[in-house]
Amino acid sequence: MSPTTTPRVTAIYDIQSHKGVAHAAAVLAGEQSTGTFVRLASETDALRERSAARIEAIEITGTSDKPALSSRDSGPVYERGLVTISWPIGNFGTSLPTLMATIAGNLFELAEMSAVRLVDLTLPAEFAHAHPGPKFGAPGTRAAMGGHDGPVIGTIIKPSVGLSPFETADLVRQLADAGIDFIKDDELQANGPDCPLSERVAQVMAVLNDHAERTGKRVLYACNITGEIDEMRRSLDLLEDHKAGCAMVCLKTIGLPALRVVRNHTTMPIHGHRAGWGLLSRSPDIGIDYTVMQKLWRLAGADHLHVNGLASKFSEPDVSVTRSARAVQAPVCVGDAPPMTAMPVFSSGQTVWQVGPTRTLLGNDDFIFCAGGGLLSHPDGVGAGVRAMRQAAEAARDGVSLSEKAADAPELSRAIAHFSPAKVDPAALLR
């Protein structure tokens, strides 16, 4: 292939520089492809034509007399802009780790920039053809539950840590009897000595398998197997021995290659938790947008992806949550690639008040709605908490208000009175 026909990966960066955005973009392109701090004799024109990163576009968005972040060098004016840069796929093939080193590597340390954030990524179809993607997504998850309509109503084992395997199983029994669809471990609970995974899985799945035999309803339990690669393989085998239905991993902790190993080793959905994501995303001036990273996690095999929640307890604004959730249901790559869609997971301070807006922002029911305290602390108990969530979902589906639905739904009525109304940003729900 000639350089003009070689498939290319394209990334967009939000850059601030005291030396000008165009200069900073040129340094970034060189650093992340063929260049270094001086021109090399072996860096020929032919080599650069074949392998160098290319600046595709620059859009200046403003100037400031102050740096966004501390900078080694200073200047009277700091220019800011959006820079589009592309790389030929020949530089890294379809390797996700090498791709990450290219689009999100040393560039964050360049002195020429006082701010840099990766805000968009476009991948050619070759990546989707080379990577397996989610085995299940929404349709497969519903099938694993024995068929299911509406959003998946879920919760998190709380307290996060401290419960014994027996106490965990007892709470799971209460939740299953109450009609819950999905239960997950907290990201802090994996395989600690106070609640060993082997004992927890054995006791929890004894409860859930018995429940399935008695009622015909299979509740998915996402057991947190986060650990070393060989340990996770053994944990997956253990889960399957006990007929478990879902495995959870902390995505940022284990990394892309380990996620791919988990995907290839299991026949159950992978629930991807984004613990630690704020480290990469909270600053508006440096980091990575979630819309970028979720594409790579899907390519590596995640079926469910946490996106925070509307009006949550965290700092992320609703507009960002909406953008992330919609991205998880959008295609990963351009061209003739399969879509590889996953299920967005909403959590963190969620109650009946956020169910309707969550459905509105997506326009469908292909999501998991996880409420911890917003379900477990219902004044009439866990069962009433589950029923209230289900009633809120029915109201959203039928297009009626919570108060109208609550007239004939006592559990929802009590939840509305007990939990403070969520202040969802209405701008976030515009499509």
C-alpha positions in Angstrom: 0.0 0.0 0.0 1.1 3.5 -0.7 1.2 6.1 2.2 -2.0 7.6 0.8 -4.0 4.4 0.8 -2.6 2.9 4.1 -5.3 2.8 6.8 -4.7 5.5 9.4 -5.6 6.0 13.1 -6.8 9.5 13.8 -6.7 11.2 17.2 -7.8 14.7 18.3 -6.0 16.6 21.1 -7.0 19.7 23.1 -3.6 21.5 23.4 -2.4 24.6 25.1 1.1 25.9 24.4 3.2 29.1 25.0 5.0 28.4 21.7 1.8 28.2 19.6 -0.4 25.2 19.0 1.0 24.6 15.5 4.5 24.2 16.9 3.3 22.0 19.8 1.4 19.8 17.3 4.6 19.3 15.2 6.6 18.3 18.3 3.9 15.9 19.4 3.7 14.3 15.9 7.4 13.9 15.8 7.8 12.5 19.3 5.0 10.0 18.8 6.3 8.6 15.4 9.6 9.0 13.6 11.2 12.0 15.3 13.2 12.9 18.4 14.7 16.1 19.7 17.2 16.4 16.8 16.9 15.4 13.2 18.6 12.1 12.5 20.4 11.1 9.4 18.4 7.9 9.1 15.1 9.8 9.3 14.9 10.2 5.5 12.2 11.9 3.6 11.1 8.5 2.4 10.9 7.1 5.9 8.9 10.1 7.1 6.5 9.9 4.2 5.9 6.2 5.1 5.8 6.3 8.9 5.6 9.9 10.3 2.5 11.1 12.1 0.6 13.7 10.1 -1.1 16.9 11.3 -4.5 16.8 9.6 -6.1 19.9 11.1 -5.6 22.7 13.6 -8.4 24.7 15.1 -7.4 27.6 17.4 -10.0 27.9 20.2 -8.5 30.7 22.4 -5.6 32.3 24.2 -4.7 33.0 27.8 -2.0 34.8 29.8 -1.8 31.9 32.2 -0.9 28.2 31.7 -3.6 25.6 32.4 -1.0 23.6 34.4 2.5 24.4 35.7 5.0 24.6 32.9 8.8 24.5 32.8 8.8 27.3 30.3 6.6 30.4 30.1 5.5 33.0 27.7 3.3 36.1 27.5 0.5 34.2 25.6 -0.7 30.6 25.8 -2.5 29.5 22.7 -5.1 26.7 22.8 -6.6 24.6 20.1 -7.8 21.3 18.8 -5.3 19.3 16.8 -6.1 16.3 14.6 -3.2 13.9 14.1 -3.1 10.6 12.2 -0.7 7.7 12.1 -0.3 4.9 9.5 -1.4 1.6 10.8 1.9 0.1 9.8 3.5 1.8 12.8 1.7 -0.4 15.3 -0.5 -2.9 13.4 -3.6 -3.6 15.5 -1.7 -4.0 18.8 -3.8 -2.2 21.5 -0.9 -1.7 23.9 1.4 -0.2 21.2 -1.5 1.9 20.0 -1.9 3.3 23.6 1.9 4.0 23.8 1.5 6.0 20.5 -1.7 8.0 21.1 -1.3 8.4 24.9 2.4 8.0 25.7 5.3 10.4 26.1 3.3 13.2 24.6 1.8 14.1 28.1 5.4 15.0 29.2 6.4 17.3 26.4 7.6 20.7 27.7 6.1 22.5 24.7 2.6 22.0 26.1 1.1 23.3 29.3 -2.1 21.2 28.7 -2.9 18.2 26.5 -6.0 16.0 26.5 -6.9 13.2 24.1 -10.5 13.9 23.2 -11.3 11.7 20.3 -10.1 8.6 18.4 -11.1 7.1 15.1 -10.0 3.5 14.3 -10.1 1.8 11.0 -12.0 -1.5 10.5 -8.8 -3.5 10.8 -8.9 -3.1 14.6 -12.4 -4.7 14.8 -11.4 -7.5 12.5 -8.3 -8.2 14.6 -9.9 -8.1 18.1 -12.8 -10.2 19.3 -14.9 -7.5 21.0 -17.7 -8.3 23.4 -19.0 -11.9 23.3 -22.4 -10.9 24.8 -23.3 -7.2 24.8 -26.9 -6.5 25.6 -28.5 -9.4 23.6 -26.2 -12.0 25.1 -26.5 -10.7 28.6 -30.3 -10.9 28.4 -30.0 -14.5 27.0 -27.6 -15.4 29.9 -30.4 -14.3 32.3 -32.9 -16.6 30.6 -34.5 -13.7 28.7 -35.2 -10.3 30.1 -37.2 -7.2 29.2 -36.5 -3.7 30.3 -33.4 -2.3 31.9 -31.3 -4.6 34.0 -32.0 -3.6 37.6 -28.9 -4.3 39.7 -27.2 -3.5 43.0 -23.8 -3.7 44.6 -22.9 -5.8 47.7 -22.8 -3.4 50.5 -21.0 -2.9 52.9 -18.2 -2.8 50.2 -15.9 -5.0 52.4 -16.3 -6.6 55.8 -19.0 -9.2 55.1 -18.1 -12.8 55.4 -18.9 -15.3 52.5 -21.9 -16.4 54.5 -23.1 -12.9 55.1 -22.6 -12.0 51.5 -24.7 -15.1 50.4 -27.4 -14.2 52.9 -27.7 -10.7 51.4 -27.8 -12.2 47.9 -30.6 -14.5 49.0 -32.6 -11.5 50.1 -32.0 -9.7 46.8 -32.8 -12.7 44.7 -36.1 -13.3 46.6 -36.9 -9.6 46.1 -36.6 -10.0 42.3 -33.3 -8.3 41.5 -31.8 -8.9 38.1 -28.1 -8.3 38.7 -25.7 -8.2 41.6 -22.1 -7.2 41.6 -19.2 -7.3 44.0 -17.7 -3.9 44.9 -14.5 -3.1 43.2 -12.8 -3.2 46.6 -13.8 -6.9 47.2 -11.9 -9.4 45.2 -10.0 -12.2 46.9 -9.0 -10.9 50.3 -8.4 -13.3 53.2 -11.5 -12.0 55.1 -13.8 -13.0 52.2 -11.9 -15.5 50.0 -13.3 -15.7 46.4 -13.5 -19.4 46.5 -15.8 -19.5 49.6 -17.8 -16.4 48.4 -18.5 -17.9 45.0 -19.4 -21.3 46.4 -21.9 -19.9 48.9 -23.4 -17.2 46.6 -23.9 -19.5 43.6 -25.4 -22.2 45.8 -28.1 -19.6 46.7 -28.5 -18.3 43.1 -28.5 -21.8 41.5 -31.2 -22.9 44.0 -33.2 -19.7 43.2 -33.0 -20.4 39.5 -34.2 -24.0 39.9 -37.1 -22.9 42.1 -38.3 -19.8 40.1 -36.8 -20.1 36.6 -35.2 -16.7 37.0 -31.4 -16.5 36.7 -29.9 -13.6 38.6 -26.5 -12.6 37.2 -23.8 -12.2 39.8 -20.7 -10.4 38.7 -17.9 -11.8 40.8 -14.8 -9.5 41.1 -11.9 -11.7 39.9 -9.4 -8.8 39.5 -5.9 -10.1 40.1 -2.8 -11.5 38.4 -3.4 -13.1 35.0 -2.9 -16.7 36.1 -5.0 -16.0 39.2 -7.8 -14.7 37.0 -7.7 -17.7 34.8 -8.1 -20.0 37.9 -10.9 -17.7 39.2 -12.7 -18.0 35.9 -12.5 -21.8 36.0 -13.8 -21.7 39.6 -16.8 -19.5 38.5 -17.7 -21.8 35.7 -17.4 -24.9 38.1 -20.1 -23.2 40.2 -22.2 -22.2 37.2 -21.7 -18.5 37.7 -23.0 -16.1 35.1 -20.7 -13.1 35.0 -17.1 -12.1 35.8 -16.1 -8.6 36.9 -12.7 -7.0 36.4 -11.3 -3.5 37.2 -10.2 -2.5 33.8 -7.6 0.2 34.5 -6.0 -2.1 37.1 -5.5 -5.2 34.9 -4.8 -3.5 31.6 -5.9 -4.2 28.0 -3.8 -7.4 27.4 -5.1 -9.0 30.6 -8.7 -8.1 29.7 -8.2 -9.9 26.4 -6.9 -12.9 28.3 -10.0 -12.9 30.4 -12.3 -12.6 27.4 -10.6 -15.5 25.6 -10.7 -17.7 28.7 -14.4 -17.4 29.6 -17.8 -18.2 28.3 -19.6 -15.6 30.5 -20.1 -11.8 30.1 -17.3 -9.6 31.4 -18.4 -6.7 33.6 -15.9 -3.9 33.3 -15.5 -1.5 36.2 -13.6 1.7 35.7 -12.1 2.1 39.2 -9.5 4.8 39.1 -10.8 6.5 36.0 -10.8 9.9 37.5 -7.0 9.9 37.6 -7.0 10.0 33.8 -10.1 12.2 33.2 -10.9 14.6 36.0 -8.7 17.4 34.9 -10.2 19.3 31.9 -6.6 20.1 30.8 -4.7 16.8 30.8 -5.8 13.2 30.4 -8.1 11.1 28.2 -11.8 11.3 27.4 -13.8 8.2 28.4 -15.2 8.1 24.8 -11.7 7.2 23.7 -10.8 4.5 26.2 -14.1 2.7 26.1 -13.5 1.8 22.5 -10.3 0.0 23.4 -11.9 -1.8 26.3 -14.7 -3.0 24.0 -12.2 -4.2 21.4 -10.5 -6.2 24.1 -13.8 -7.9 25.1 -15.7 -5.9 27.8 -19.5 -6.6 27.6 -20.6 -4.1 30.4 -18.9 -0.7 30.9 -19.4 1.6 33.9 -20.1 5.2 32.8 -20.9 6.8 36.2 -24.5 8.0 36.7 -26.7 11.0 36.3 -26.7 13.4 39.3 -24.2 11.0 40.9 -22.1 11.4 44.1 -19.0 12.1 41.9 -17.7 15.2 40.2 -18.4 14.2 36.6 -21.1 16.4 35.0 -24.2 14.9 33.5 -23.3 16.0 30.0 -20.1 13.9 30.2 -22.0 10.9 31.6 -24.5 11.1 28.7 -21.7 11.3 26.1 -19.9 8.3 27.6 -23.1 6.1 27.8 -24.1 6.9 24.2 -20.5 6.1 23.1 -20.7 2.6 24.6 -23.7 1.8 22.4 -22.1 3.3 19.2 -19.8 1.4 16.8 -16.1 1.1 17.7 -14.5 1.4 14.3 -15.3 3.0 10.9 -15.7 1.1 7.6 -17.1 -2.4 7.3 -16.5 -3.3 11.0 -19.0 -5.0 13.3 -20.5 -2.5 15.8 -19.2 -4.3 19.0 -21.7 -2.5 21.2 -21.7 -3.0 25.0 -24.1 -2.3 27.9 -23.5 1.0 29.8 -23.6 0.6 33.5 -25.0 3.4 35.6 -24.1 3.6 39.3 -22.9 5.9 42.1 -25.7 7.6 44.2 -28.5 6.3 42.0 -32.1 6.2 43.2 -35.6 5.9 41.6 -35.2 9.5 40.5 -32.5 8.8 37.9 -34.1 5.8 36.2 -36.3 7.8 33.9 -33.7 10.3 32.8 -31.2 7.4 32.2 -33.6 5.8 29.8 -34.3 9.1 28.1 -30.6 9.8 27.4 -30.2 6.5 25.7 -33.6 6.0 24.1 -33.6 2.3 24.9 -33.5 -0.2 27.7 -30.1 -1.7 27.0 -28.4 -0.6 30.2 -27.7 -1.9 33.7 -28.9 0.4 36.5 -27.0 -0.3 39.7 -28.2 1.3 43.0 -26.5 0.5 46.3 -27.8 2.6 49.1 -30.6 3.9 46.8 -32.1 0.3 46.8 -30.8 -1.4 49.9 -31.9 1.5 52.2 -35.5 1.7 51.1 -37.5 2.3 54.3 -39.5 -0.8 53.8 -36.6 -3.1 53.1 -34.6 -4.6 50.2 -37.6 -6.2 48.5 -39.5 -2.9 48.4 -36.3 -1.2 47.1 -36.2 -3.6 44.1 -39.9 -3.2 43.4 -39.6 0.6 43.5 -36.8 0.5 40.9 -38.8 -1.8 38.7 -41.8 0.5 39.0 -39.7 3.5 38.1 -38.5 1.7 35.0 -42.0 0.9 34.0 -43.0 4.5 34.4 -40.1 5.5 32.1 -41.1 2.9 29.5 -44.7 4.0 29.6 -43.9 7.7 29.5 -45.6 8.6 32.7 -44.3 10.6 35.6 -43.0 9.0 38.8 -45.8 10.7 40.8 -48.5 9.3 38.4 -47.0 5.8 38.6 -46.6 6.0 42.4 -50.4 6.5 42.8 -50.7 2.7 42.3 -47.2 1.7 43.4 -46.7 2.0 47.2 -43.0 1.0 47.1 -42.3 3.7 44.5 -44.3 6.2 46.5 -42.2 5.5 49.6 -39.0 5.8 47.7 -40.0 9.1 46.2 -40.7 10.4 49.7 -37.5 8.9 51.2 -34.9 9.8 48.6 -34.2 13.5 47.7 -35.0 14.3 44.1 -32.0 14.1 41.8 -31.1 17.3 40.1 -30.3 16.0 36.6 -29.0 18.6 34.1 -31.7 18.8 31.5 -29.2 19.8 28.8 -27.5 16.4 29.2 -30.6 14.6 27.9 -30.9 16.5 24.6 -30.3 14.2 21.7 
